[in-house]
């Protein structure tokens, strides 16, 4: 887990309104920046999993709602800043000890606002021990016009661990008539199993995002997308179940879906015209695949 530390001259400059390294006022020096760090460690105690370490700093917080009896504990992440813009950074680490099970989600969609020129950064680290089970189910990221986001998630797990992970992105709020015309999104996932890299995937969008999203091979004019990963010993066996739930690769309620599996990894893709349609389909698919509803914070 990385912790962002400001150099002493920058801290003094922010307090005084002067430019770091020299005199004189600077608008950039006095802009507030959001920094947040959180580390969650879950351990098995008897037959139940509990959070044995909760380290939180800056804008990131975690809450643990009461769950149903016999179900894994839920952790809900909150960004107290209410969104991110250029120069902001969040570091999130989730660790599961041997045979532990947990669900991690977020209180609401993460909003990425117009940037003055640099990136908002979200760094994720997921590490699972033998026999552990994690459901990583954050709510979507919403990119506004001119936003810049660099997000990178690293996963380490053994061959007998189970990970169900969702990542979704909304390009503007269609109900508010917003269009994302420009900006940047660099979104990477890197998965190591038993020390071997088994998947590396990076989405790189920049410049005229509206024109790129309009291409048939990208989103064909749609405004919302999601990727669901299931990395587990039975991933390939459950592909037929996932395809049945998805309704084959057909358009369902305006959502285009498809799924494939290989080498202990199953990946399902979703493309939708807007966030509401996408979230409804995600809730339907995940509820069927998991055998229970999504966390209550996902209420539509």
Helices and strands as residue ranges (DSSP letters): H 8-16, H 27-30, E 35-45, E 48-58, E 60-63, E 73-79, E 89-96, E 101-106, E 110-112, E 120-128, E 133-137, E 141-143, E 148-157, E 162-171, G 174-176, E 182-193, E 196-208, H 209-214, E 224-231, H 239-246, E 251-252, E 255-262, E 265-272, H 275-290, G 296-298
